[in-house]
Amino acid sequence: MLVYDNNLDNQHKAMWKFARRWFGPYVVTSANNNGTYHHVKLDGTRMAVLVAGKRIKAFKKRHEAEPDPDDLDSDNDRLGTDVDPEDEG
C-alpha cells in the first residue's frame, strides 16, 4: 500500500506543487473496525501510527519486461547478414 501525505493539502505555494505526496510501499498487517490500518515497512519495521483507509491505495510493482530471445537475433537481420560483427576482424 501507499500512504497519502495530506499535510500539504492546504498549502498553495508553488514550491509544494511537485512535493511527494505518496509514501511507501508498506504492508498492511491488520485492519480495525473503525477503518484504520496497522502497517509495516518492507523490512518488517512496525509503524506506530495508524493510517485511515481513505489515505491509502494499493501499490502494484511494475514488472520490467524480459528481453525476448527472438529479438536478440534481430540485430543481425537488420545488418543483412548472419555473421557476428565482432567475428569479422
Beta strands, then each sheet from edge to edge (+ up, - down):
strand 1: 2-4
strand 2: 22-23
strand 3: 26-31
strand 4: 36-41
strand 5: 51-52
strand 6: 56-57
sheet 1: 2+ 1- 6+
sheet 2: 3+ 4- 5+
end
